[in-house]
């Protein structure tokens, strides 16, 4: 998966950092969220997206939410994001 000519897996993080930090979340305003280090999608509809990471679940709420890009360990949630919850 590529964004702006860079691989989403290598956004300037040192190698081996995945063992210390279980996921990386990057927000582009309230319209897009990039999650690296995800293990799967638990719930998905136009109002809620729940994503499993190694140690917790991230829940996005909003309107018109879509998963724009999905790979084995990363995804992009787009739409009007109104809330983000981190659940252990």
QUIKASUL-V663059 format. One line per field, one symbol per residue. ss: DSSP state (h for helix, s for strand, l for the rest). phi: phi as a letter, one per 30 degrees, with the letter a starting at -180 (. if undefined). burial: # if it has 24 or more other C-alpha atoms within 12 Angstrom, else .. A space follows every 50 residues. Layout:
ss: ???
phi: ???
burial: ???
//
This chain:
ss: lssllsslllllllllhhhllllssssslllssssslssssssslllsss ssslllsssssssssssssslllssssssssssssssl
phi: .bbiicdddbcicddidddccdabcbcciccabcccjdclccbaadcbbc bccdcaccccblbidbcdbbbdbaabcbkcdcabbccd
burial: .......##.............###.....###########.....#### ###...######..###..#..#########..#....
//
